[in-house]
Amino acid sequence: AWMDEVAPSEMTDEQKRQVAQFEKESEELERERENRRKTLETEYNKLSSEVNESIRSLDIRAEQLLQRRLKVLRTVFQHELMIANLLKSVVEDRRDERICERLEQRVHRLRTQRAECAREFVTARARLQELEKS
């Protein structure tokens, strides 16, 4: 603080030597500070570049994983559709089986009715023939 209060013309040789030493040390500190700033800036740029490369790499990997996920989902959906179609076929087959069973039952009833009709016809014809004879 005395350096700011004493004019350079009023300084002793020792004070002038101290001011010169101070200025020399100040300049050295400023150079070191500038070198440190440049070193930190270089390191920052390097790290920034590495981070950006890591981000690009991560983005590429994320895109690959997304595409893989979409492919797997597409395959899963295709299999689910196949399962749904198979279930539909099973349901249709069961419905068709029930329809066939009902049709077979109806055919059986109609055959039974036809057989009854045939017996009744034979009986009616025999009666008619008897009536014609009498």
Backbone as a chain_set.jsonl record, in Angstrom:
{"seq": "AWMDEVAPSEMTDEQKRQVAQFEKESEELERERENRRKTLETEYNKLSSEVNESIRSLDIRAEQLLQRRLKVLRTVFQHELMIANLLKSVVEDRRDERICERLEQRVHRLRTQRAECAREFVTARARLQELEKS", "coords": {"N": [[0.827, -1.185, 0.0], [2.099, 1.2, 0.563], [3.345, 1.781, -1.794], [1.505, 2.984, -3.424], [1.125, 5.374, -2.132], [3.524, 6.78, -2.064], [5.356, 8.881, -4.141], [7.117, 8.067, -7.203], [9.439, 9.603, -7.539], [10.145, 10.258, -4.965], [10.901, 7.965, -3.752], [13.12, 5.725, -2.064], [16.218, 4.096, -2.949], [16.012, 1.444, -2.183], [13.231, 1.168, -1.959], [12.559, 1.617, -4.616], [13.814, -0.602, -5.712], [12.241, -2.591, -4.524], [9.735, -1.979, -5.663], [10.34, -2.472, -8.341], [10.946, -5.18, -8.147], [8.446, -6.074, -7.284], [6.846, -5.413, -9.54], [8.093, -7.028, -11.425], [7.532, -9.582, -10.34], [4.758, -9.41, -10.462], [4.328, -9.296, -13.224], [5.354, -11.816, -13.873], [3.531, -13.459, -12.486], [1.232, -12.751, -13.909], [1.909, -13.745, -16.456], [2.055, -16.471, -15.791], [-0.59, -16.844, -14.984], [-1.871, -16.329, -17.435], [-0.773, -18.41, -18.978], [-1.795, -20.57, -17.51], [-4.528, -20.095, -17.922], [-4.655, -20.508, -20.722], [-3.868, -23.184, -20.806], [-5.97, -24.356, -19.331], [-8.079, -23.632, -21.001], [-7.412, -25.052, -23.314], [-7.592, -27.64, -22.254], [-10.295, -27.591, -21.554], [-11.447, -27.356, -24.129], [-10.604, -29.799, -25.207], [-11.861, -31.633, -23.447], [-14.489, -30.859, -23.878], [-14.768, -31.565, -26.547], [-14.413, -34.344, -26.291], [-16.664, -34.931, -24.717], [-18.71, -34.162, -26.488], [-18.237, -36.036, -28.509], [-18.747, -38.358, -27.072], [-21.452, -37.947, -26.581], [-22.449, -37.996, -29.214], [-21.788, -40.635, -29.826], [-23.333, -41.959, -27.904], [-25.872, -41.134, -28.769], [-25.956, -42.422, -31.256], [-25.834, -45.097, -30.414], [-28.169, -45.178, -28.889], [-30.058, -44.76, -30.905], [-29.621, -47.091, -32.392], [-30.418, -48.985, -30.498], [-33.075, -48.225, -30.231], [-34.029, -48.812, -32.804], [-33.635, -51.567, -32.758], [-35.357, -52.251, -30.67], [-37.796, -51.495, -31.824], [-37.871, -53.312, -33.915], [-38.022, -55.718, -32.482], [-40.467, -55.3, -31.165], [-42.138, -55.168, -33.403], [-41.888, -57.802, -34.295], [-42.965, -59.126, -32.063], [-45.59, -58.122, -32.136], [-46.392, -59.205, -34.592], [-46.336, -61.928, -33.957], [-48.266, -61.932, -31.953], [-50.466, -61.254, -33.507], [-50.573, -63.532, -35.116], [-51.19, -65.397, -33.128], [-53.688, -64.429, -32.361], [-55.087, -64.858, -34.756], [-54.915, -67.652, -34.871], [-56.389, -68.285, -32.565], [-58.841, -67.263, -33.367], [-59.356, -69.011, -35.455], [-59.573, -71.383, -33.987], [-61.836, -70.804, -32.451], [-63.682, -70.477, -34.54], [-63.559, -73.07, -35.59], [-64.587, -74.536, -33.427], [-67.13, -73.418, -33.35], [-68.003, -74.241, -35.858], [-67.898, -76.987, -35.405], [-69.939, -77.244, -33.49], [-72.084, -76.423, -35.058], [-72.013, -78.466, -36.956], [-72.57, -80.636, -35.274], [-75.199, -79.971, -34.484], [-76.405, -80.061, -37.002], [-75.993, -82.773, -37.607], [-77.543, -83.882, -35.587], [-80.015, -82.947, -36.386], [-80.216, -84.174, -38.904], [-80.297, -86.813, -38.003], [-82.743, -86.732, -36.565], [-84.464, -86.158, -38.724], [-84.082, -88.455, -40.275], [-85.049, -90.317, -38.52], [-87.689, -89.422, -38.409], [-88.353, -89.825, -41.086], [-88.125, -92.573, -41.23], [-90.23, -93.258, -39.512], [-92.291, -92.132, -40.933], [-92.149, -93.728, -43.207], [-92.804, -96.224, -42.109], [-95.386, -95.639, -41.227], [-96.48, -95.113, -43.697], [-96.279, -97.607, -44.921], [-97.943, -98.998, -43.233], [-100.307, -97.567, -43.667], [-100.705, -98.08, -46.38], [-101.053, -100.799, -46.355], [-103.411, -100.935, -44.903], [-105.033, -99.587, -46.633], [-105.014, -101.307, -48.764], [-106.324, -103.446, -47.592], [-108.743, -102.277, -47.163], [-109.532, -101.877, -49.741], [-109.89, -104.466, -50.595], [-111.996, -105.262, -49.199]], "CA": [[0.0, 0.0, 0.0], [2.99, 2.36, 0.584], [3.744, 2.095, -3.168], [0.507, 3.896, -3.987], [1.15, 6.64, -1.4], [4.803, 7.484, -2.25], [5.609, 9.168, -5.55], [8.352, 7.414, -7.621], [10.602, 10.491, -7.36], [10.442, 10.368, -3.549], [11.256, 6.647, -3.237], [14.535, 5.419, -1.851], [16.694, 3.042, -3.861], [15.449, 0.179, -1.69], [11.811, 1.161, -2.335], [12.507, 1.449, -6.074], [14.139, -2.0, -5.964], [11.062, -3.372, -4.119], [8.707, -1.745, -6.688], [10.771, -3.202, -9.54], [10.766, -6.606, -7.833], [6.997, -6.303, -7.271], [6.362, -5.381, -10.923], [8.608, -8.23, -12.075], [6.74, -10.704, -9.835], [3.394, -9.23, -10.992], [4.37, -9.713, -14.629], [5.534, -13.279, -13.871], [2.231, -14.018, -12.091], [0.301, -12.533, -15.026], [2.267, -14.729, -17.486], [1.625, -17.78, -15.293], [-2.051, -16.844, -15.045], [-2.233, -16.451, -18.859], [-0.438, -19.789, -19.362], [-2.793, -21.441, -16.855], [-5.795, -19.885, -18.643], [-4.549, -21.185, -22.023], [-3.871, -24.627, -20.527], [-7.34, -24.718, -18.962], [-8.917, -23.49, -22.204], [-7.097, -26.214, -24.153], [-8.177, -28.806, -21.593], [-11.748, -27.45, -21.712], [-11.79, -27.697, -25.514], [-10.413, -31.24, -25.361], [-12.949, -32.3, -22.719], [-15.734, -30.545, -24.587], [-14.766, -32.412, -27.744], [-14.662, -35.711, -25.838], [-18.07, -35.018, -24.298], [-19.531, -34.137, -27.699], [-18.061, -37.341, -29.164], [-19.485, -39.324, -26.248], [-22.883, -37.702, -26.831], [-22.737, -38.532, -30.549], [-21.72, -42.09, -29.717], [-24.519, -42.366, -27.158], [-27.022, -40.94, -29.657], [-25.933, -43.505, -32.258], [-26.194, -46.336, -29.71], [-29.593, -45.067, -28.531], [-30.809, -44.971, -32.15], [-29.527, -48.519, -32.701], [-31.268, -49.692, -29.543], [-34.463, -47.924, -30.585], [-34.36, -49.608, -33.991], [-33.72, -52.969, -32.32], [-36.601, -52.37, -29.896], [-38.911, -51.45, -32.764], [-37.864, -54.592, -34.637], [-38.539, -56.73, -31.556], [-41.904, -55.03, -30.989], [-42.808, -55.566, -34.646], [-41.95, -59.261, -34.271], [-43.928, -59.507, -31.02], [-46.933, -57.826, -32.646], [-46.698, -60.193, -35.631], [-46.664, -63.178, -33.275], [-49.569, -61.749, -31.298], [-51.473, -61.33, -34.564], [-50.697, -64.952, -35.471], [-51.916, -66.049, -32.031], [-55.089, -64.001, -32.465], [-55.668, -65.57, -35.901], [-55.086, -69.055, -34.475], [-57.533, -68.341, -31.641], [-60.039, -67.061, -34.183], [-59.589, -70.276, -36.16], [-60.06, -72.355, -33.002], [-63.219, -70.425, -32.144], [-64.487, -70.812, -35.721], [-63.636, -74.53, -35.666], [-65.534, -74.975, -32.397], [-68.466, -73.025, -33.809], [-68.336, -75.151, -36.962], [-68.183, -78.296, -34.807], [-71.275, -77.171, -32.887], [-73.032, -76.393, -36.176], [-72.044, -79.836, -37.505], [-73.287, -81.486, -34.309], [-76.631, -79.663, -34.609], [-76.858, -80.591, -38.296], [-76.054, -84.234, -37.48], [-78.727, -84.182, -34.768], [-81.191, -82.687, -37.232], [-80.258, -85.269, -39.892], [-80.75, -87.995, -37.271], [-84.187, -86.568, -36.327], [-85.164, -86.282, -40.003], [-84.051, -89.878, -40.666], [-85.995, -91.006, -37.634], [-89.037, -89.05, -38.872], [-88.558, -90.479, -42.381], [-88.384, -93.989, -40.946], [-91.585, -93.318, -38.967], [-93.212, -91.887, -42.059], [-92.125, -94.917, -44.069], [-93.593, -97.254, -41.412], [-96.79, -95.227, -41.287], [-96.9, -95.274, -45.088], [-96.477, -99.051, -45.137], [-99.149, -99.355, -42.491], [-101.453, -96.957, -44.352], [-100.898, -98.795, -47.645], [-101.622, -102.126, -46.013], [-104.798, -100.696, -44.535], [-105.748, -99.221, -47.86], [-105.198, -102.54, -49.544], [-107.341, -104.216, -46.903], [-110.016, -101.639, -47.399], [-109.889, -102.098, -51.148], [-110.306, -105.862, -50.725], [-113.274, -105.502, -48.559]], "C": [[0.873, 1.252, 0.0], [3.381, 2.771, -0.826], [2.789, 3.08, -3.819], [0.603, 5.282, -3.355], [2.428, 7.456, -1.659], [5.021, 7.659, -3.754], [6.936, 8.523, -5.939], [9.584, 8.308, -7.413], [11.032, 10.586, -5.903], [10.885, 9.03, -2.953], [12.758, 6.524, -3.073], [14.932, 4.342, -2.848], [16.111, 1.693, -3.463], [13.981, 0.072, -2.081], [11.675, 0.967, -3.847], [12.818, -0.003, -6.428], [12.936, -2.889, -5.623], [9.938, -3.213, -5.144], [9.058, -2.525, -7.948], [10.575, -4.704, -9.343], [9.279, -6.959, -7.869], [6.443, -6.359, -8.696], [6.824, -6.616, -11.684], [7.783, -9.448, -11.651], [5.303, -10.626, -10.356], [3.319, -9.689, -12.436], [4.501, -11.236, -14.73], [4.219, -13.972, -13.499], [1.204, -13.885, -13.222], [0.596, -13.526, -16.151], [1.809, -16.136, -17.067], [0.109, -17.914, -15.356], [-2.517, -17.032, -16.491], [-1.936, -17.868, -19.356], [-1.452, -20.769, -18.774], [-4.138, -21.317, -17.562], [-5.777, -20.625, -19.971], [-4.584, -22.699, -21.839], [-5.273, -25.103, -20.188], [-8.279, -24.638, -20.156], [-8.686, -24.671, -23.145], [-7.728, -27.48, -23.571], [-9.699, -28.785, -21.718], [-12.169, -27.861, -23.117], [-11.663, -29.194, -25.754], [-11.559, -31.996, -24.696], [-14.288, -32.067, -23.398], [-15.863, -31.414, -25.831], [-15.055, -33.87, -27.372], [-16.115, -35.912, -25.424], [-18.981, -35.048, -25.52], [-19.431, -35.466, -28.45], [-18.816, -38.423, -28.397], [-20.992, -39.177, -26.473], [-23.273, -38.257, -28.192], [-22.765, -40.058, -30.513], [-22.954, -42.633, -28.985], [-25.774, -42.23, -28.015], [-27.107, -42.058, -30.694], [-26.381, -44.807, -31.603], [-27.675, -46.323, -29.334], [-30.464, -45.306, -29.759], [-30.793, -46.447, -32.531], [-30.431, -49.328, -31.779], [-32.751, -49.453, -29.839], [-34.891, -48.75, -31.786], [-34.513, -51.086, -33.625], [-35.013, -53.201, -31.554], [-37.812, -52.39, -30.829], [-39.015, -52.759, -33.546], [-38.439, -55.7, -33.758], [-40.039, -56.546, -31.348], [-42.694, -55.454, -32.219], [-42.962, -57.088, -34.684], [-42.966, -59.748, -33.246], [-45.355, -59.273, -31.523], [-47.342, -58.821, -33.736], [-47.083, -61.531, -34.99], [-48.008, -63.076, -32.553], [-50.701, -61.813, -32.328], [-51.679, -62.782, -34.995], [-51.482, -65.707, -34.406], [-53.403, -65.702, -32.109], [-55.781, -64.728, -33.622], [-55.884, -67.043, -35.587], [-56.277, -69.211, -33.533], [-58.85, -68.162, -32.397], [-60.38, -68.348, -34.918], [-60.129, -71.333, -35.207], [-61.522, -72.071, -32.672], [-64.132, -70.788, -33.317], [-64.635, -72.319, -35.871], [-64.633, -75.066, -34.65], [-66.966, -74.633, -32.796], [-68.909, -73.964, -34.927], [-68.662, -76.549, -36.435], [-69.578, -78.318, -34.188], [-72.347, -77.17, -33.987], [-73.167, -77.799, -36.764], [-72.804, -80.772, -36.572], [-74.789, -81.244, -34.414], [-77.192, -80.211, -35.923], [-76.961, -82.113, -38.248], [-77.265, -84.647, -36.656], [-80.004, -83.997, -35.597], [-81.346, -83.788, -38.281], [-80.779, -86.537, -39.222], [-82.258, -87.924, -37.012], [-84.974, -86.751, -37.62], [-85.187, -87.734, -40.482], [-85.042, -90.688, -39.815], [-87.422, -90.708, -38.079], [-89.348, -89.738, -40.197], [-88.872, -91.964, -42.163], [-89.799, -94.162, -40.393], [-92.616, -93.128, -40.076], [-93.288, -93.116, -42.96], [-92.946, -96.032, -43.422], [-95.08, -96.923, -41.473], [-97.334, -95.406, -42.694], [-97.186, -96.748, -45.381], [-97.753, -99.487, -44.444], [-100.385, -98.819, -43.204], [-101.729, -97.683, -45.65], [-101.543, -100.162, -47.38], [-103.083, -101.965, -45.641], [-105.625, -100.356, -45.745], [-106.019, -100.473, -48.699], [-106.274, -103.413, -48.904], [-108.72, -103.631, -47.188], [-110.48, -101.847, -48.841], [-110.396, -103.515, -51.358], [-111.695, -106.041, -50.128], [-114.394, -104.783, -49.165]], "O": [[0.442, 2.284, -0.514], [3.709, 3.932, -1.07], [3.185, 3.9, -4.648], [0.203, 6.268, -3.975], [2.425, 8.676, -1.496], [4.888, 6.713, -4.531], [7.822, 8.428, -5.09], [10.669, 7.796, -7.135], [12.172, 10.957, -5.626], [11.212, 8.966, -1.768], [13.548, 7.113, -3.811], [14.08, 3.749, -3.509], [15.756, 0.89, -4.327], [13.528, -0.997, -2.492], [10.791, 0.246, -4.308], [12.19, -0.58, -7.314], [12.643, -3.836, -6.353], [9.258, -4.186, -5.47], [8.195, -3.161, -8.554], [10.105, -5.407, -10.237], [8.889, -7.996, -8.406], [5.659, -7.25, -9.023], [6.077, -7.187, -12.478], [7.38, -10.251, -12.492], [4.696, -11.653, -10.658], [2.38, -10.378, -12.835], [3.848, -11.869, -15.559], [3.838, -14.96, -14.128], [0.408, -14.794, -13.459], [-0.327, -14.09, -16.74], [1.254, -16.887, -17.868], [-0.416, -18.962, -15.732], [-3.445, -17.798, -16.751], [-2.745, -18.459, -20.071], [-1.91, -21.685, -19.457], [-4.818, -22.32, -17.778], [-6.749, -21.292, -20.326], [-5.235, -23.413, -22.602], [-5.722, -26.132, -20.693], [-9.169, -25.474, -20.31], [-9.632, -25.225, -23.705], [-8.318, -28.284, -24.292], [-10.323, -29.819, -21.956], [-13.125, -28.618, -23.289], [-12.506, -29.795, -26.421], [-12.156, -32.888, -25.299], [-15.119, -32.972, -23.481], [-16.938, -31.934, -26.129], [-15.834, -34.548, -28.042], [-16.723, -36.934, -25.74], [-19.909, -35.854, -25.591], [-20.431, -35.962, -28.968], [-19.446, -39.295, -28.995], [-21.715, -40.171, -26.546], [-24.306, -38.914, -28.321], [-23.648, -40.69, -31.093], [-23.54, -43.635, -29.394], [-26.641, -43.104, -27.994], [-28.187, -42.576, -30.977], [-27.203, -45.537, -32.158], [-28.356, -47.343, -29.449], [-31.492, -45.977, -29.671], [-31.814, -46.999, -32.941], [-31.124, -50.243, -32.223], [-33.574, -50.36, -29.714], [-35.981, -49.323, -31.796], [-35.41, -51.768, -34.121], [-35.688, -54.211, -31.752], [-38.732, -53.19, -30.655], [-40.113, -53.252, -33.804], [-39.237, -56.517, -34.217], [-40.794, -57.518, -31.355], [-43.779, -56.025, -32.106], [-44.017, -57.606, -35.052], [-43.737, -60.669, -33.516], [-46.224, -60.128, -31.353], [-48.501, -59.233, -33.798], [-48.033, -62.184, -35.422], [-48.79, -64.027, -32.546], [-51.767, -62.363, -32.051], [-52.809, -63.216, -35.214], [-52.326, -66.546, -34.72], [-54.264, -66.566, -31.946], [-56.925, -65.162, -33.488], [-56.896, -67.625, -35.978], [-57.075, -70.138, -33.673], [-59.844, -68.826, -32.103], [-61.545, -68.736, -34.999], [-61.032, -72.091, -35.562], [-62.345, -72.986, -32.62], [-65.216, -71.338, -33.121], [-65.706, -72.803, -36.237], [-65.434, -75.946, -34.966], [-67.888, -75.428, -32.614], [-70.05, -74.426, -34.944], [-69.569, -77.216, -36.934], [-70.313, -79.293, -34.341], [-73.379, -77.829, -33.862], [-74.272, -78.269, -37.035], [-73.589, -81.604, -37.025], [-75.57, -82.195, -34.432], [-78.298, -80.751, -35.964], [-77.908, -82.685, -38.787], [-77.936, -85.629, -36.972], [-80.94, -84.792, -35.51], [-82.449, -84.277, -38.525], [-81.601, -87.254, -39.793], [-82.974, -88.908, -37.204], [-86.014, -87.409, -37.633], [-86.19, -88.193, -41.03], [-85.746, -91.578, -40.292], [-88.266, -91.602, -38.126], [-90.474, -90.186, -40.415], [-89.751, -92.534, -42.81], [-90.495, -95.108, -40.762], [-93.63, -93.821, -40.161], [-94.366, -93.495, -43.419], [-93.705, -96.715, -44.11], [-95.918, -97.786, -41.732], [-98.487, -95.796, -42.881], [-98.192, -97.09, -46.002], [-98.546, -100.25, -44.997], [-101.389, -99.52, -43.333], [-102.893, -97.887, -45.995], [-102.448, -100.598, -48.092], [-103.911, -102.788, -46.03], [-106.774, -100.781, -45.873], [-107.101, -100.655, -49.256], [-107.052, -104.052, -49.612], [-109.7, -104.341, -47.416], [-111.674, -101.975, -49.112], [-111.248, -103.743, -52.217], [-112.458, -106.909, -50.552], [-115.529, -104.909, -48.705]]}, "num_chains": 1, "name": "protein.A"}
